[in-house]
Amino acid sequence: MTLPSPVRLGLRANLAQFGLLVGVNALVGGVLGQERTVVSLLAEEEFGLSGITVALTFIAAFGLVKAATNFFAGTLSDRFGRKPVLVVGWLVAIPVPLLLIWAPTWSWVVFANVLLGISQGLTWSTTVIMKIDLAGPRQRGLAMGLNEAAGYLAVSLTALATGFIAARYGLRPEPFFLGIAYVALGLGLSTLVVRETRGHAHHEAAGHEPAGGFGDGLTTRQVFVETSLREPSLSAASQAGLVNNLNDGMAWGLLPLVFTAAGLSISRIGVLAAIYPAVWGLGQLVTGAWSDRVGRKPLIVAGMWTQAVAIGLVAAGGTFLVWVAAMALLGVGTALVYPTLLAAVGDVAHPLWRASAVGVYRLWRDAGFAVGALLTGIIADLVSSRAAIWTVALLTAASGLVVALRMRETHRAVTLPSA
């Protein structure tokens, strides 16, 4: 009889499973990336949607559904385990590229994005939670950097690839063939090779003293209130996450239309759509581990203010080269923020309700997609696209100020004196 191997925390001890989950999250990001260049252009060219707000409804649908699904993904992962939630998320993704290929009306595209939101909420949330489980407290920032880097590099490369495919073959169906391949591979790996990690969270909980002073006996409602409002660091992280993805909703939906109006080709728009997540993804290979050394708060504040400057440069610019620089700078700011916010939430939350806290944080963060799409669409229709972009820049600067005033440092290796 073979005894089960003891549970150990850390990247080196769990390298095979951790690496597998990095690959799975890259596939999750690829499914999202198939839309970044093409779908906004479909709204105008194939469905004749002239109002920017109407064209961005697909992002609003995606963001609202993904935000809600993040919350349930966290609670379901705590209750039933991580792997079942991951597999269900891939099953929901199966129809998405097919609906985008065959859509006869815009409502089909919106419905595809409802399913995409459910799938992304279940799969991406679960890969985040599983990596936090495996990594343990010492390397949480590095773990989140690797996770988010894989996902957003895949978003970037897929956005770039679909831009070139669309320029050569048309907006449909060829760009979405990549999505079909990603879903098939992701579902197969998650079903057959990925292992459950909830036992690692229970192992960590046995000797855990959370940074926020909370124990393990919180209800789902209490976790929601603490993460959203009451606990200063968790609530500061939640609002920063919302504003960060508000920026991304603008970049995804509004900016391709702005670039088109400026006369850029589809291939150049694809390059701009790819630069931002590419820098974002690569940067997280550095920033996640950096936050393990210098702390979470400085990187989050600097990242929000860097994003504000970059978005202002997008609004002020009018040439391809200026926009290249602006999108790269936006990627730098997002890389500073994205894995660090997740790591901060993991620092404060107790392991036994950490998945739920991550779900609440990701609820608020991904609600930013919908807020960004609707806010920028309405302002663009009523005033101008540049006014919408300047509004987002100001909101981002204000969010960084909230973090500076409200969040404390959460990483114990930084806040506690060395022995």
N, C-alpha and C positions, 0 to 999 in steps of 0.2 A: 504493500500500500504506500503510495506516494503522499507525503505530507505537503500541505499547501505552503508555498514560500512565504516568509514573513513580510508584512507590509513595511516598505521603506519609503521615505520621502526624499525628494531631490531629483534633479534632472539626470544626473549620472546613473542613479539607481533605477530610473524608469525610462532610460533613453529610448528603447525600442518603441514603447507605446507613445511616448511623448512625440518622437519623430513621426510616427504614423498619424497622430492627431494633427500635427503641423500640416502634413500633406492633405488630410481630409479638409482642414479649414481652407487650404488653398483652393480646393475644389468648390467649397461653399462660396468663396470670393469670386471664383470664375463664373458661377451661375449669376451672381449679381452683375458682374462686369459685362455680360453680354448685352445689357441694356444701356450702358453709360453713354455710348456715342449715338446709337441708332434710334432709340424709341422717341426721343424728343423730335427728331427729324421726321419720323413716321407720322407724328401728329400733324405736322404741317403739310408734308408732301403727299401722303396717301389718304389721310382722313380729312384734310382741309380745315383743320382747327386753327383759327386765326387768333383767338383770344389766348393770351399767355396763361391766364388762370385755368382755363379749360384744358389746355395742353398739359399742365402740370398736375392734373387730377390723378394721374397714375402714380406719381410720387407721394401725393397725400394719402392715397389708398394704401400704398406700400408702407409708409411710415406709421400710420395709425394702427394698422393690423400687426406690423412687426413689433411696435411698442407694447401692445397688449399681450402678444404672444411671448415676448421676453419675460414678462411677469409670470405667466403660467409655466413657462419652461423652467424657471428657477424653482417654483414650488413643486412642480411635478418631479423634477430631478431630485429634490430632497425626499420626496415621498416614495417614488417608485424606482429610482436609479437613473443614472445618466444615459446609458446606452439605449434603452427603449425610446427615450425622447429623441435621441439623435436619429435613430432609424426611421421613426415616424416623420421627422422633418424631411428626410430624403424622399420618402414616399409621396409627400405632398408636393414636392418639386417636380415630379415626373411630367405633369401636364403643361408646365410653364412654357418651355420653349415651343411646344407644339401649338399652344394657343397663340403665341406671338407670330408664328409662321402662318397660321390659317385664319387669323382674325379678320372677319369681314367688316366689323364695325369697331369703333373706339371702345365700346363697352367690354368687348372681349379682352382688349389690352388692359383695361382697368381690373377686370376679374383675374387676369393672369398675375397682376401685381398684388392682388389680395392673397393669392396662393403663394406668391414669392415672399410676401411679408411673413406669412405663417411659417413657411419653410426656413427662411433665414433666421427668424426668431428662435425656432427650435434647434436648428443645427449650429448656428454660430454661438448662441448662448451656451449650449451644452459643451462645445469644444473649449470655450473659455473656462467653464466650471471644471471640466475634467483636467485641464492643464494646471489650474490653481490647486486642485486636489493632489496632483502628482508632484508639483514643484516644492511644496512646503513654503514656510514663511521667508526663508533666506533669499530665495531666487525668484520670488513672485514677480518682480518687475521684469526680469529677463524673460521669464515664461510668457508674460503678456506681450512683451516686445516681439518675441518669435511668433506667437500666435497671430497678432495683428499684422505683422510684416508679411506673413505668408498669405493671409487673406487679401490684403490690399495690393500686394504685388500682383496677385492673380487678377484682381479687379483691373489694375493698370494694363497688364499685358493683354487681357481679353478686350478691354476697351480699344487698345491700339490695334489689335488684330481685326476686330469687327469693323473698325473704321476703314482699314485698307481693303477688307473683303467687300464692304458695302460700296466703296469707291469703284471697285472693279466689276462686281457682279450685281449690285443693287441692294436695296435695304432689306429685302426678303427674297428667299428664305435662308440663303447661305450663311449670313452672320450668326444665325441661331443654331446651326449644327454643332457649334462648340458647346452650347448649353446642354444639348442632348448627351454628348459624350461625358461631360462633367457629372451629370446626374447619375448616369449608369455606373461610372467608376466610384463615385462617392457612396452610393447605396451599397454596392458590392463590398467595399472595404469596411464600411460601418457595420454591416450585418455579419460578415465572416471573420474579421480580424480584430476589430476594436474590442477592448475588454472594459468591464465596469470599473469605475474608480471611486465609488462612494465609500468603500472601505478605507481608502486613504484619508478621507475627510474625518471619519470616525476615529481613526488612529491619531490624527493630529489633535482632535478635540480632547483626547484624554489628558493632555498636558498643556492645554491652551489657556493663556490669559490674554483676552483680546485687548487691543490698544485703547478701545473706547470705554472699557470697564463694564461691558455688557456680558451677561451670562448667556446660557443656552436656552432659557425658557421663554422665548418670545413667540407670540402667535404671529400668523401671517399679517394680520392687521397692524400689530405693533412694529413688525419689520418695515411695513410700508410707511408708517408715520415717522419712525426714526430715520429711515433712509431719505425720505422726501422732505421733511421739515425740521424735526426736533434736534437730531444730532448734527452739530455744526459742520463737521468735515464731510459726512455723508451727504447732507443736503447741499453743501457747496459743490461737491462733486457732481451731484445730480443736475443742478442748473447749468454747470459748465458743460456737461455732456450734452444737454439739450441744445445749447447754443452752438456747440461744435458741429452737431449734425444738422442744425439749421443752416450752417454754412455749406455743408455737404449737399443738402437738398437744393440750395441755390446753384451750386456748382454743377450738379447733375441735370437739373431741369432748365434753369434760366440761361446759364452761360453758353451752352451750345446754340441757343437761339440768338443771343447777342453776337456771338462770333459769326453766325450765318448772316445776320443783318449787316455785319461789317465787310462781307464779301469773301470770307475765308472758304476754302474748299473743304469737302468732307474729310479728306485725308489730314488736312491741317487741324481741323476741329478734333479729329481722333488723337492727334499728337498732344494737343492741349488737354484733352480729357484724360490722357494717359500720364502726363507729367506729374500732375498733382498726386494721384494715388501711388505712383512709382516712388517719388521722393518720400511721401508719407510712409510707404511700406518699408523701403530701405532704411529710412531714418530710425524706425522703431527697433531695428537690430542694435542700435546704439542707445537710444533713449530709455528703453525699458531697463537695461542693465545699469545705465547711468543713475536712474532713480533709486536703485538699490544702494548706491554709494552716497549720493548727495541729498537724497530725500525726494518726496513727491511734490511738495508745494512749490518750490522754485521753478521746476520744469513746467508745472501747470500754468502758473501765472505768466511766465515768459512765453509759453506756447499760445495762450489766448491773445496776448498783445501782438505777437508776431502774425497771427492770423488776421488780426484787425488791420495791420499795416498792409498785408498782402491783398486783402479785399479792397482796401482803398486804392491800391495800385491798379487793380483790375478796373475799377470805376474810372480812374483818371486816364488810363491808357487807351490806345486806339490802334496799335500795331501788333503784328504777330510776335515780334521779339519782346516787346514790353509785356505782353500777356504770358509768354514763356517764363519770363523772370517772375511774374506775379504768381503763376500757378506753382512754380517750384518753391517759392517762399511760403505759399499757403501749405504746401506739403510739409515743409520744415516745421511750421507751427503746429500742424496737426500731429506730426510724429512726436513732438514734445508732450502733447496732451494725452493722446489716445490710450497707450498702454499704461500710463502713469495714473490716470483716473481709475482704471480697473484695479490696479495694484493697491491704490489707496482704499478703495472699497473693501478689498480683500484683507487689508491690514486691520480695519476697524471691526468688521463683522466676525462673529463667532463661527467656527467651522460648521456647526450644526444648523445655522441659519444663513450661512454665507451665500449659498446658491440662491436663496430667496432674495437676499439683499442685492446680489448681482442682477437678479431679474428685475427688481424695482429700479435700480440705477439704469439698466438698459431700457426699461420702459420709458423713463424720462428722456434718456439720450436719443432714442430712436423716434420718439414723438417729435423731435427736432426736424426730421425729414418732412413731416406733414406741415409743421409750423413754417419751415423755410420755404416749401413749395407754395403754400397758400399766401403767406405774407409777401414774398417777393413777386408772386404773380399778380396779386391785387394792386400792389404799389406800382408795378410796371404797367398795368393796364390803366390805372388812374392818373399816374404822373409820368414816369419813364423808367426804363430798365436801369439807368444809372442811378436814379434816386433810390431804387430798391437795393442796389448793391451798396450804396453809401449807408443806408439804414442798417444793413447787416453788419457793416464794419463798425458802426457805433455800438450796436448791441454786443458785439464780440469784445470790444474794449471794456464795456461796462461789466461783462461777465468776469473778465480777468480781475477787475477791481474787487468784485464780490469774493472771489477766491482769496485774494490778498488779505482781505479784512476778516473773513469768517473761518477759513480753514486753518487748522493747526497742522504741524508735521505729524504724519501718521506712521512713518516707518520706524520701528523700534530700534533698529541698528543705528539710526541717526540720532534719535531722541534720547536714548539711554547711554550713559557713559560706559566706555569699554572697561572690562574687568581688569 
